[in-house]
Amino acid sequence: MTNHLHLLLTPENAERVPQMLISVGRRYPQSINHGYGRTGTLWGVS
């Protein structure tokens, strides 16, 4: 399957995992939008 990924994390500090996932959640839409020349949310019509 190419529509998902699995993460195997071994953090030194457990509080870093949510911070990393928040960061990924913010950067992923920006990356997709940049690649397709779009703006806004991934689910919006633009």
Contact map, one row per residue, 1 for C-alpha under 8 A:
1111000000000000000000000000000000000000000000
1111100000000000000000000000000000000000000000
1111100000000000000000000000000000000000000000
1111110000000000000000000000000000000000000000
0111111000000000000000000000000000000000000000
0001111100000000000000000000000000000000000000
0000111110000000000000000000000000000000000000
0000011111000000000000000000000000000000000000
0000001111100000100000000000000000000000000000
0000000111110000000000000000000000000000000000
0000000011111101100000000000000000000000000000
0000000001111100000000000000000000000000000000
0000000000111111100000000000000000000000000000
0000000000111111100000000000000000000000000000
0000000000001111111000000000000000000000000000
0000000000101111111100000000000000000000000000
0000000010101111111110000000000000000000000000
0000000000000011111111000000000000000000000000
0000000000000011111111100000000000000000000000
0000000000000001111111110000000000000000000000
0000000000000000111111111000000000000000000000
0000000000000000011111111100000000000000000000
0000000000000000001111111110000000000000000000
0000000000000000000111111111000000000000000000
0000000000000000000011111111100000000000000000
0000000000000000000001111111110000000000000000
0000000000000000000000111111111000000000000000
0000000000000000000000011111111100000000000000
0000000000000000000000001111111110000000110000
0000000000000000000000000111111111000010000000
0000000000000000000000000011111111100000000000
0000000000000000000000000001111111110000010000
0000000000000000000000000000111111111111010000
0000000000000000000000000000011111111110000000
0000000000000000000000000000001111111100000000
0000000000000000000000000000000111111100000000
0000000000000000000000000000000011111110000000
0000000000000000000000000000000011111111000001
0000000000000000000000000000010011001111100001
0000000000000000000000000000000010000111110101
0000000000000000000000000000100000000011111100
0000000000000000000000000000100110000001111100
0000000000000000000000000000000000000000111110
0000000000000000000000000000000000000001111111
0000000000000000000000000000000000000000001111
0000000000000000000000000000000000000111000111
